[in-house]
Structures are given as structure tokens and as C-alpha cells.
Amino acid sequence: MLHLQIMSNLISFQPDKEDEKNLALLQAFGLSTTQAIRTSLADQVKHLKSNFSISQEAELLAKNQKDLAEIASAREFLSGTPIE
């Protein structure tokens, strides 16, 4: 079991074989256990925020009739086939 001390909060984590393999790989690149976990958490947050931003943008785009018309026009132009 892996125990982490984070701002007076202890987090317990039971790594499976895949987790152990990934942690060992990160450590082989010179990261400590703490650095590996912090880096992984930060990378995951960046990934989720990026996906959320893309999702929000797509939602806004889907609601904007002018943008939808421009997309349809571009698709029609690129495909050579009218889009209905």
C-alpha cells in the first residue's frame, strides 16, 4: 500500500500491477514517487480541462446558426456535394 502525505491529509492508494509498472517507469526517468504522482495528477487535470474546453466550444458552436451555416458551406465546397 502506498501512503502519501498531502497537506496533513493522508491518502492511501493500493496500486495494481499496471500502476506499479507505470510508477516504476516514471521513477526510471528520475522522478520520485511524490513527483510521479503530482505530475500525473497535474497532467490529468490539464487533459480534463482541455477536453472540457473543447466540449464547451463544440456546444457553443452547435448553438450558433451562423457558424453552422459556415461549416455547412465549407463542407459543401470541400466535398463538391450540396449538404442539406
Secondary structure, 3 states (H helix, E strand, C coil): CEEEEECCEEEEECCCHHHHHHHHHHHHCCCCHHHHHHHHHHHHHHHHHHHHHHHHHHHHHHHCHHHHHHHHHHHHHHHCCCCC
